[in-house]
């Protein structure tokens, strides 16, 4: 009983489970049974718990193992497939979520880009094998630490970019082995200063250096020790808190210095240090609203600064006066630029200060780009800067919402030779006021690109007072149409009308031009004479061919790319006797044999064609589309089409003659006739069960045997009692009806078909045709309607092979022979009448 209970409790659905589920009532069990059941159930539950725990632990261990394998695979896969390298040794691993420098780098790697990754750390051995590396880009790679000797093997490195990482400090040991380094970018890291020891003392070949970040607060004398010449130095010291005087004087020559500085506190000291070493000084993102220029401790030596740019700088009326005082120390200053600056004022400048800029060797070029004046509606007149403006030779005011230059101000610009008012709001009426009588007397170049001009005639009239104007750019305006005639300044030699949506050209364009630009319009022809034109730019139009050389006798340069030109010839190029440069690429060239022969057979074209051969691609034929004209090749059939067509025609003629001869020799025509007849017969419906019988027999015979048929057989059968009714083609065929239909209808209306066979029958083309065609109908129906009469003995060899059915019939069917003995002839007629009646 105990064993039974135990086994029952251990099994699913046993005693313990039944009781636990309430399927057995308590009273139905004895006390001993209860105890035993309780113990058995308790042991079973414990065993189950142990089993479940072990199973869960094993499952968790399996899942953890699989997860670890998958995670390891994910971590290793980028390292295995992280780089793509070309045969020149240029390797790219940018933006691939790398967590370390890829392994397996060799000496063949010349350039390595690992920007935008998550590398964090560079060890001593990561780049040890890259002894030939010249370019290393690690921008935005999440680097926090670099080992001391990480770059020890990179003696050939020329370009190093470590910008925008998380480096908390810089080490001179990194750069000491880099004896060939010319470009170094350390911008955007977390270091506060450039290190305790000079970083660049061994970087004697360094030409471009970019250092600093928003975290950099200190610049010291030792920072740039060892550097004597730099083409470009960029320092981001936006939050500078300490500047040691003469920190920049160790560099004796800097072509271009870019300084990011939010507050101008240290600007005077910095300016003093760079006066004698910098040629081009650029100040960025500086708040100069409250700037004050003190007296600077400057010696008698001349300044080397020739250009100063204020980029994204805020200026007020008062600070502008101090900026002018600062500029006065730059005795060689020639160019002054304001880019994306804000003038928070009304033009209340100190005239006495502005006069500082006037004088010998002072500013000649002034550039304003995207200048913002919030209170322009309160702006004073420009009389305070008249004295300064009179000496300026070149002015650019671009994208600054200028709609008018006052006439009085224009008249004071007596030295102005170059004026660029691109991307502003100028219209013809205000332009006339700006270019009033006496305005811009020395102006030679005027650029009004992308303004609001709409009339060529009015624009030309507005500029007539500019007697010395030679160059005019009015591109990207909304002219669209061109009047028949216009007036222009007499000395104008250059006119830019590109991107103005012109549909055609007229005599509005002056014939005295030497340079004309009408690119990016909708022109489909060019037919005006320009006797003095030396350069013509007419790209991005709809021209189908090159302009006629007679219209442009002295043309030197022609640029006519991106039109719809399909080809050009040697004669066209030769006609431009003085042409030195022709750019006609990016057109839809039809690579014909003549065009390819000309372009590929003229090595001298490389001296004339600009962009050859890269920009000269075939558009058709389709099998060479996209290929360079220089590399395209056509087949002999395409290049000698006439000869090929002639040869093909001759071959077809010979083939036709051969086919005709073969048909004649092997009766091909007859076979074709039979095929056609068979097809026609097949179109006829099968014999109906109750067809109408009009004749006892249809007689097929040769015309040469007609005497026997008509005089003997017809007389014997039709005069018999009762008479037989025969169907003869001479007598019973319907006139005008197609012969095939006559035969078919006659056979279908006849009870039997009698064939009178003889040598004449076999030789007769008509009889052959009639017999074979009749067989199509008769023997396809598997009946015995055919009666063969052998009028004379015929050897089977004499029957042509094409009479296969006749040969077959003569081998399988009984036929009647016409007896030569007259005594046997009555029996012949008796048998024939019996055969017809059967």
Residue pairs with C-beta under 8 A, 6 or more apart in sequence:
2 36
5 15
5 33
5 36
5 37
5 40
6 40
7 14
8 14
8 15
8 16
9 15
9 16
9 17
9 37
9 40
9 41
9 44
10 40
10 44
15 24
15 37
15 40
16 37
16 40
16 41
16 44
18 24
19 29
19 37
19 41
20 41
26 34
29 37
75 99
78 96
78 97
78 98
78 99
79 98
79 100
79 102
79 103
82 93
82 96
82 98
82 102
83 91
83 92
83 93
83 102
84 91
84 92
84 93
85 91
85 92
85 109
88 110
89 108
89 109
89 110
89 111
89 132
90 110
90 111
91 105
91 109
91 111
91 112
91 113
92 113
93 102
93 112
93 113
93 114
93 117
94 113
94 114
94 115
94 116
94 117
94 137
95 115
95 116
95 117
96 117
97 117
97 118
98 114
98 117
98 118
98 119
98 141
99 117
99 118
99 119
99 120
100 119
100 120
100 121
100 126
101 114
101 119
101 122
101 123
101 126
101 127
102 114
105 112
105 127
105 129
105 130
106 129
106 130
107 129
107 130
107 131
107 132
108 132
109 130
109 132
109 133
110 132
110 133
110 134
110 135
111 133
111 134
111 135
111 136
112 130
112 133
112 135
112 136
112 137
113 135
113 137
114 137
114 138
114 141
115 137
115 138
115 139
115 140
115 141
115 161
116 139
116 140
116 141
117 141
117 142
118 141
118 142
119 138
119 141
119 142
119 143
120 142
120 143
120 144
120 145
121 143
121 144
121 145
121 146
122 138
122 143
122 145
122 146
122 147
122 150
123 147
123 150
124 147
124 148
124 149
124 150
124 152
126 150
127 133
127 136
127 150
127 151
127 153
127 154
128 152
128 153
129 153
130 153
130 154
131 153
131 154
131 155
131 156
132 156
133 154
133 156
133 157
134 156
134 157
134 158
134 159
134 180
135 157
135 158
135 159
136 154
136 157
136 159
136 160
136 161
137 159
137 161
138 160
138 161
138 162
138 165
139 161
139 162
139 163
139 164
139 165
139 185
140 163
140 164
140 165
141 165
142 165
142 166
143 162
143 165
143 166
143 167
144 165
144 166
144 167
144 168
145 167
146 167
146 171
146 174
148 171
148 173
148 174
149 173
150 174
151 157
151 160
151 174
151 175
151 177
151 178
152 177
153 177
154 177
154 178
155 177
155 178
155 179
155 180
156 180
157 178
157 180
157 181
158 180
158 181
158 182
158 183
159 181
159 182
159 183
160 178
160 181
160 183
160 184
160 185
161 183
161 185
162 184
162 185
162 186
162 189
163 185
163 186
163 187
163 188
163 189
163 210
164 187
164 188
164 189
165 188
165 189
166 189
166 190
167 186
167 189
167 190
167 191
168 189
168 190
168 191
169 191
169 195
170 186
170 189
170 191
170 194
170 195
170 199
171 195
171 199
172 195
172 197
172 198
172 199
172 201
175 181
175 184
175 199
175 200
175 202
175 203
176 202
178 202
178 203
179 202
179 204
179 205
180 205
181 203
181 205
181 206
182 205
182 206
182 207
182 208
183 206
183 207
183 208
184 200
184 203
184 206
184 208
184 209
184 210
185 208
185 210
186 210
186 211
186 212
187 210
187 211
187 212
187 213
187 234
187 236
188 213
188 236
189 213
189 215
190 213
190 215
191 213
191 215
191 216
192 215
192 216
192 217
192 218
193 216
193 217
193 218
193 219
193 220
193 223
194 211
194 216
194 219
194 220
194 223
195 223
197 222
198 222
198 223
198 224
198 225
198 226
199 223
200 206
200 209
200 224
200 225
200 226
200 227
201 225
201 226
202 226
203 226
203 227
204 226
204 228
206 227
206 230
207 229
207 230
207 231
207 232
208 230
208 231
208 232
208 233
209 227
209 230
209 232
209 233
209 234
210 232
210 233
210 234
210 236
211 234
211 235
211 236
212 234
212 235
212 236
212 237
212 238
212 260
213 236
213 238
214 236
214 238
214 239
215 239
216 236
216 237
216 239
216 240
217 237
217 239
217 240
217 241
217 242
218 240
218 241
218 242
218 243
219 235
219 237
219 240
219 242
219 243
219 244
219 247
220 244
220 247
221 244
221 246
221 247
221 250
223 247
224 247
224 248
224 250
224 251
225 250
226 250
227 250
227 251
228 250
228 251
228 252
228 253
229 251
229 252
229 253
229 254
230 251
230 253
230 254
230 255
231 255
231 256
232 254
232 255
232 256
232 257
232 258
233 251
233 254
233 256
233 257
233 258
234 257
234 258
234 259
234 260
235 257
235 258
235 259
235 260
236 260
237 243
237 259
237 260
237 261
238 260
238 261
238 262
238 285
239 262
240 261
240 263
240 265
240 266
243 266
243 269
243 270
245 269
245 272
245 273
246 273
247 273
248 254
248 257
248 270
248 273
248 274
248 277
249 273
249 276
249 277
251 277
252 277
253 277
254 274
254 277
254 278
254 279
255 278
255 279
255 280
256 278
256 279
256 280
256 282
257 274
257 278
257 280
257 281
257 282
258 282
258 284
259 270
259 281
259 282
259 283
259 284
260 284
260 285
261 267
261 270
261 283
261 284
261 285
261 286
262 285
262 286
262 287
263 286
263 287
264 286
264 287
264 288
264 291
267 283
267 286
267 291
267 326
268 293
268 294
268 296
268 326
271 281
271 296
271 326
271 329
272 296
272 297
272 298
274 281
274 305
275 298
275 303
275 304
275 305
275 329
275 330
276 301
276 302
276 303
276 304
277 304
278 304
278 305
279 304
279 305
279 306
279 307
280 305
280 306
280 307
280 308
280 309
281 305
281 307
281 308
281 309
282 308
282 309
282 311
283 308
283 309
283 310
283 311
283 313
284 311
284 312
284 313
285 311
285 312
285 313
286 310
286 312
286 313
286 314
287 313
287 314
288 310
288 313
288 314
288 315
288 316
288 319
288 323
289 314
289 315
289 316
289 319
289 344
290 316
290 318
290 319
291 319
291 322
291 323
292 319
292 322
293 322
293 323
293 325
293 326
296 326
296 329
298 329
302 331
302 332
303 329
303 330
303 331
303 332
303 333
304 332
305 330
305 332
305 333
306 332
306 333
306 334
306 335
307 333
307 334
307 335
307 336
307 337
308 327
308 330
308 333
308 335
308 336
308 337
309 337
309 338
309 339
310 323
310 337
310 338
310 339
310 341
311 337
311 339
311 340
311 341
312 339
312 340
312 341
313 338
313 341
313 342
314 341
314 342
314 344
315 323
315 338
315 341
315 342
315 343
315 344
315 345
316 343
316 344
316 345
317 343
317 345
317 346
317 347
317 348
317 349
318 345
320 343
320 345
320 349
321 349
321 350
321 353
324 353
324 354
324 356
324 357
325 353
325 356
327 333
327 336
327 356
327 357
327 363
328 356
328 357
331 361
332 361
333 362
333 363
334 361
334 363
334 364
334 365
335 363
335 364
335 365
335 366
335 367
336 363
336 365
336 366
336 367
337 366
337 367
337 368
337 369
338 367
338 368
338 369
338 371
339 367
339 369
339 370
340 369
340 370
340 372
341 368
341 370
341 371
341 372
342 371
342 372
342 373
342 374
343 371
343 372
343 373
344 374
344 375
345 373
345 375
346 375
346 378
346 379
346 380
347 379
347 380
347 381
347 382
347 384
348 380
348 384
349 384
349 385
350 384
351 384
351 387
354 384
354 385
354 387
354 388
355 387
355 388
357 363
357 388
357 391
358 387
358 388
358 390
358 391
359 391
362 391
363 388
363 391
363 392
364 391
364 392
364 393
364 394
365 392
365 393
365 394
365 395
365 396
366 392
366 394
366 395
366 396
367 395
367 396
367 398
368 396
368 397
368 398
368 400
369 396
369 398
369 399
369 400
370 398
370 399
370 400
371 397
371 400
372 400
373 379
381 406
381 408
381 409
382 389
382 406
382 409
383 408
386 409
386 412
389 409
389 412
389 413
389 416
390 412
390 413
390 414
390 415
391 415
392 413
392 415
392 416
393 415
393 416
393 417
393 418
394 416
394 417
394 418
394 419
395 413
395 416
395 418
395 419
395 420
396 418
396 419
396 420
396 422
397 420
397 421
397 424
398 420
398 421
398 422
398 423
398 424
399 422
399 423
399 424
400 424
401 424
401 425
402 421
402 424
402 425
402 426
403 424
403 425
403 426
403 427
403 430
404 426
404 430
404 433
404 434
405 421
405 434
406 433
406 434
407 433
407 434
407 436
407 439
410 434
410 435
410 436
410 439
410 440
411 436
411 438
411 439
413 419
413 439
413 440
413 443
414 441
414 442
415 442
416 440
416 442
416 443
417 442
417 443
417 444
417 445
418 443
418 444
418 445
419 440
419 443
419 445
419 446
419 447
420 447
421 446
421 447
421 448
421 451
422 447
422 448
422 449
422 450
422 451
423 449
423 450
423 451
424 451
425 451
425 452
426 434
426 448
426 451
426 452
426 453
427 451
427 452
427 453
427 454
428 453
428 454
428 455
428 458
428 459
428 462
431 448
431 453
431 459
431 462
431 463
432 458
432 461
432 462
435 462
435 463
435 465
435 466
436 465
437 465
438 465
439 465
439 466
440 446
440 466
441 467
441 468
442 468
443 466
443 468
443 469
444 468
444 469
444 470
444 471
445 469
445 470
445 471
445 472
445 473
446 463
446 466
446 469
446 471
446 472
446 473
447 473
448 459
448 472
448 473
448 474
448 477
449 473
449 474
449 475
449 476
449 477
449 496
450 475
450 476
450 477
451 474
451 477
452 477
452 478
453 459
453 474
453 477
453 478
453 479
454 477
454 478
454 479
454 480
455 479
456 474
456 479
456 482
456 483
456 486
456 508
457 483
457 485
457 486
457 487
457 508
459 474
460 486
460 487
460 488
460 508
461 487
463 469
463 472
463 488
463 489
464 487
464 488
464 489
466 489
467 489
467 490
467 491
468 489
468 491
469 489
469 491
469 492
470 491
470 492
470 493
470 494
471 492
471 493
471 494
472 488
472 489
472 492
472 494
472 495
472 496
473 494
473 496
474 495
474 496
474 497
474 500
475 496
475 497
475 498
475 499
475 500
475 517
476 498
476 499
476 500
477 500
478 500
478 501
479 497
479 500
479 501
479 502
480 500
480 501
480 502
480 503
481 502
481 503
482 502
482 504
482 505
482 506
482 508
482 509
483 506
483 508
484 506
484 507
484 508
485 506
485 507
485 508
486 508
486 509
486 510
488 495
488 510
490 512
492 510
492 512
492 513
493 512
493 513
493 514
493 515
494 513
494 514
494 515
494 516
495 509
495 510
495 513
495 515
495 516
495 517
496 517
497 509
497 516
497 517
497 518
497 521
498 517
498 518
498 519
498 520
498 521
498 537
499 519
499 520
499 521
500 521
501 521
501 522
502 518
502 521
502 522
502 523
503 521
503 522
503 523
504 523
504 525
505 518
505 523
505 526
505 528
506 528
507 528
509 516
509 528
509 530
511 529
511 530
511 531
511 532
512 532
513 530
513 532
513 533
514 532
514 533
514 534
514 535
515 533
515 534
515 535
515 536
515 537
516 530
516 533
516 535
516 536
516 537
517 537
518 537
518 538
518 541
519 537
519 538
519 539
519 540
519 541
519 559
520 539
520 540
520 541
521 540
521 541
522 541
522 542
523 538
523 541
523 542
523 543
524 541
524 542
524 543
524 544
525 543
526 538
526 543
526 547
526 551
527 547
527 548
527 551
528 551
529 550
529 551
529 552
530 536
530 551
530 552
531 553
531 554
532 554
533 552
533 554
533 555
534 554
534 555
534 556
534 557
535 555
535 556
535 557
535 558
536 547
536 552
536 555
536 557
536 558
536 559
536 560
537 559
538 547
538 558
538 559
538 560
538 563
539 559
539 560
539 561
539 562
539 563
539 583
540 561
540 562
540 563
541 563
542 563
542 564
543 560
543 563
543 564
543 565
544 563
544 564
544 565
544 566
545 565
545 568
545 572
546 558
546 560
546 565
546 568
546 572
546 584
547 558
547 560
549 555
549 572
549 575
549 576
549 577
550 575
552 558
552 576
553 577
553 578
554 578
555 576
555 578
555 579
556 578
556 579
556 580
556 581
557 579
557 580
557 581
558 576
558 579
558 581
558 582
558 583
558 584
559 581
559 582
559 583
559 610
560 582
560 583
560 584
560 587
561 583
561 584
561 585
561 586
561 587
561 611
561 615
562 586
562 587
563 587
564 587
564 588
565 584
565 587
565 588
565 589
566 587
566 588
566 589
566 590
566 619
567 589
567 590
567 592
567 594
567 595
568 584
568 595
569 594
569 595
569 598
570 598
570 602
573 579
573 582
573 608
576 582
579 608
580 608
581 608
581 610
582 608
582 609
582 610
583 609
583 610
583 611
583 615
584 609
584 616
585 609
585 610
585 611
585 612
585 614
585 615
585 616
585 617
586 611
586 615
586 617
587 619
588 619
588 620
589 595
589 616
589 617
589 618
589 619
589 629
590 618
590 619
590 620
590 621
591 618
591 619
591 620
591 621
591 624
591 627
591 629
591 632
591 634
592 634
593 634
593 638
593 639
595 629
596 629
596 632
596 633
596 634
599 605
599 616
599 629
599 630
600 629
600 630
605 612
606 612
609 616
612 630
613 628
613 629
613 630
613 631
614 628
616 628
616 629
616 630
617 626
617 627
617 628
617 629
618 624
618 625
618 626
618 627
618 628
618 629
618 632
619 625
621 634
621 638
624 632
624 633
624 634
636 644
637 644
659 668
662 668
663 669
667 800
667 802
670 765
670 768
670 769
670 802
671 802
673 769
674 769
674 772
674 773
674 802
677 740
677 769
677 772
677 773
677 776
678 773
678 776
680 740
681 740
681 744
681 773
681 776
681 777
682 776
684 744
684 777
686 781
687 748
687 781
691 748
691 749
692 749
693 749
693 750
693 751
694 725
694 727
694 749
694 750
695 725
695 726
695 727
695 732
695 746
695 749
695 750
695 751
696 717
696 724
696 725
696 726
696 750
696 751
696 752
696 836
696 837
697 717
697 724
697 726
697 727
697 750
697 751
697 752
697 753
697 754
697 787
697 836
698 726
698 727
698 746
698 747
698 750
698 752
698 753
698 754
698 774
699 709
699 713
699 726
699 727
699 728
699 753
699 754
699 756
700 753
700 754
700 755
700 756
700 767
700 770
700 771
700 774
701 709
701 755
701 756
701 761
701 767
702 756
702 758
702 760
702 761
702 763
702 764
702 767
703 760
703 764
703 766
704 758
704 760
704 764
705 756
705 758
705 760
705 761
705 791
706 730
708 756
708 791
708 818
709 728
709 756
710 728
713 726
713 756
713 832
714 726
714 728
716 829
717 723
717 724
717 726
717 829
717 832
717 833
717 836
718 724
718 725
718 726
720 833
724 833
724 836
726 754
727 746
727 749
727 750
729 742
729 746
732 746
733 739
733 742
733 746
734 742
734 745
740 773
743 770
743 773
743 774
744 777
747 753
747 774
747 777
747 778
748 777
750 785
751 785
751 836
752 785
752 786
752 787
752 835
752 836
753 774
753 778
753 785
753 786
753 787
754 787
754 789
754 832
754 836
755 761
755 771
755 774
755 786
755 787
755 788
755 789
756 789
756 791
757 788
757 789
757 790
757 791
757 794
757 806
757 815
758 790
758 791
758 792
758 794
759 792
759 794
759 798
760 767
761 767
761 771
761 791
762 768
762 794
762 798
762 799
762 800
762 803
768 800
768 802
768 803
771 803
771 805
771 806
772 802
772 803
772 805
772 806
774 786
775 786
775 805
775 806
775 809
778 785
778 786
779 786
779 805
779 809
784 813
786 809
786 813
787 815
787 816
787 832
787 835
787 836
788 809
788 810
788 813
788 815
788 816
789 815
789 816
789 817
789 818
789 832
790 815
790 816
790 817
790 818
791 818
792 818
793 817
796 807
796 810
799 806
799 807
799 810
809 815
816 828
816 831
816 832
816 835
817 828
818 825
818 828
819 825
819 827
819 828
